[in-house]
Amino acid sequence: KQSRPISDYFLMILVLFQGLSGIAGGIGLILDPTGASMNIPLRWLEGSPFQTYMIPGIVLFTVLGLFPLACFIGLLKRSRLAWFGSLLIAVALLIWIFVEILVIGYQTQPPLQAIYGAVGMLLLLLVLLPSVKQFYALEK
């Protein structure tokens, strides 16, 4: 039985971080769809299909919050499906940031786009590392 590589611990930490921050951000946007309580101006949504942050909040809560938490539990159990889920999280996060920048532009204050873009890239790198792929490919 192969021991868990150190890179997998970093993957699990980032997946957990993404899940918790997705839950927190999603709840914030759902509870206040104007974005005012999170210092996110509604004017950023001009030209987008959204009038408020409710739908983005629901997507953030589920796709980038609940799903990563479920994957984290699977990673703890060494589930190959959770490894694939982590790959999906990385891709979804990078798409989220890319679309966000297209819709509202690049925002430096707060620098969340840069931070979560980096998280997405790190997740992708960690998921695709040979040591991590091999760890989840082996039989338990």
matplotlib code that plots the C-alpha trace (Angstrom):
import matplotlib.pyplot as plt

x = [0.0, 1.5, 1.7, 0.0, 2.4, 3.0, 1.5, -1.8, -2.0, -1.5, -4.3, -6.6, -5.9, -6.6, -9.8, -11.0, -10.0, -12.0, -15.0, -15.1, -14.5, -17.1, -19.7, -18.9, -18.9, -22.0, -23.9, -22.8, -24.2, -27.4, -28.2, -27.4, -27.8, -27.0, -23.4, -23.3, -22.4, -19.4, -18.4, -19.2, -21.0, -24.1, -22.7, -20.2, -23.1, -24.0, -24.0, -24.2, -27.3, -27.8, -29.6, -28.3, -25.7, -28.3, -27.7, -23.9, -24.1, -26.1, -23.5, -20.6, -22.3, -22.9, -20.3, -17.4, -18.5, -20.5, -18.9, -15.3, -16.3, -17.7, -14.5, -12.4, -14.2, -13.6, -9.9, -9.6, -11.0, -8.7, -11.5, -10.5, -13.8, -12.8, -9.5, -11.5, -13.8, -10.7, -9.8, -13.3, -13.0, -9.8, -11.3, -14.5, -12.6, -10.5, -13.6, -15.4, -12.5, -12.1, -15.8, -15.9, -13.0, -14.8, -18.0, -16.9, -13.3, -10.1, -10.5, -7.5, -9.3, -9.9, -7.5, -9.8, -9.5, -5.7, -5.9, -8.5, -6.9, -3.8, -5.7, -7.2, -3.8, -2.3, -5.2, -4.7, -1.0, -1.4, -4.1, -2.0, 1.2, 2.4, 2.7, -0.9, -2.3, -0.4, -1.7, -5.3, -4.7, -3.5, -5.8, -6.5]
y = [0.0, 3.3, 6.1, 9.4, 11.8, 15.2, 16.8, 15.1, 16.8, 20.2, 19.1, 18.3, 21.6, 23.6, 21.6, 22.2, 25.9, 26.3, 24.5, 26.6, 29.9, 28.9, 28.2, 31.5, 33.6, 31.9, 32.4, 36.1, 36.6, 34.7, 36.5, 39.9, 39.7, 43.4, 42.6, 45.6, 43.7, 42.2, 45.5, 44.2, 46.9, 45.9, 48.1, 45.2, 43.2, 45.7, 44.0, 40.6, 38.3, 39.0, 41.8, 40.7, 38.3, 35.7, 33.3, 33.7, 33.1, 29.9, 28.7, 29.7, 27.9, 24.7, 24.2, 25.9, 25.2, 22.1, 20.1, 20.7, 19.7, 16.5, 15.9, 16.7, 13.8, 11.6, 12.5, 11.6, 8.1, 7.9, 7.9, 7.9, 9.7, 12.5, 12.8, 13.4, 15.8, 17.8, 18.1, 19.4, 21.9, 23.3, 23.6, 25.1, 27.6, 28.7, 29.1, 31.0, 33.5, 33.8, 34.5, 36.9, 38.9, 39.0, 40.2, 42.6, 43.2, 42.6, 43.9, 44.5, 45.5, 43.1, 40.9, 37.9, 37.1, 36.9, 34.8, 32.3, 32.2, 31.1, 28.6, 27.1, 26.8, 25.2, 22.8, 21.8, 21.4, 19.3, 17.0, 16.3, 15.6, 12.1, 11.3, 12.3, 10.6, 7.4, 7.5, 7.5, 5.1, 2.3, -0.2, 0.4]
z = [0.0, -1.1, 1.4, 0.6, -1.1, 0.4, -2.8, -2.0, 1.4, -0.4, -2.9, 0.0, 1.8, -1.4, -2.1, 1.5, 1.2, -2.0, -0.5, 2.6, 0.8, -1.9, 0.9, 2.6, -0.5, -1.8, 1.4, 1.5, -2.0, -1.4, 1.8, 0.2, -3.5, -3.9, -2.9, -0.6, 2.6, 0.7, -0.9, -4.3, -6.4, -8.4, -11.3, -12.0, -13.3, -16.0, -19.3, -17.7, -17.7, -13.9, -12.2, -8.7, -7.3, -6.3, -9.2, -9.1, -5.3, -5.7, -8.3, -6.1, -3.1, -4.9, -7.6, -5.9, -2.3, -1.6, -4.5, -3.2, 0.3, -1.0, -3.0, 0.1, 2.0, -1.0, -1.1, 2.5, 1.6, -1.5, -3.9, -7.6, -8.3, -5.8, -7.7, -10.9, -9.0, -7.9, -11.6, -12.3, -9.4, -10.9, -14.3, -12.9, -10.8, -13.7, -16.0, -13.2, -12.9, -16.7, -17.2, -14.2, -15.7, -19.1, -17.5, -14.8, -15.8, -13.8, -10.3, -8.1, -5.0, -3.5, -5.4, -5.2, -9.0, -8.7, -5.6, -6.9, -10.3, -8.5, -6.5, -9.7, -11.3, -8.2, -8.0, -11.6, -11.1, -8.0, -9.5, -12.6, -10.7, -11.4, -7.7, -7.1, -10.2, -9.3, -5.7, -6.9, -9.7, -7.4, -5.8, -2.1]

ax = plt.figure().add_subplot(projection="3d")
ax.plot(x, y, z, "-o")
ax.set_aspect("equal")
plt.show()
